[in-house]
Amino acid sequence: MKHRNSQLVLPAALSAGSFFGLVLIMFLSDPVQNVSYALLFFAILLLLLLGLGHFLMALKPGKTSPKSRSRIFIVSALVVIVLMFRSAGSLNLTDILVMLLLGGGLLFYSGRRPS
């Protein structure tokens, strides 16, 4: 039980820290004035999604496999990319379909590669 709790601490701390970082960026900056705040926001959002994914996988009994870690990264990166396009106002139906096909292909490939 002690080993399981130690696996939960790092993802939980990363998720909590990045959540508070997002809140600080939202309240203390204006991304319209400086685009670097938007880049920082999406980078911290990626960290939040990665931390939450690893935290949820650590809740399950057993060890997190490399396949699970790569799928967490793929899904997190795709969510952040879709949100970037959506916030820029350049996401239409064709772009959504392309993103779904790319994401599906990456997830399929991540499950089929040799260990």
Disulfide bonds with the S-S distance in Angstrom:
none
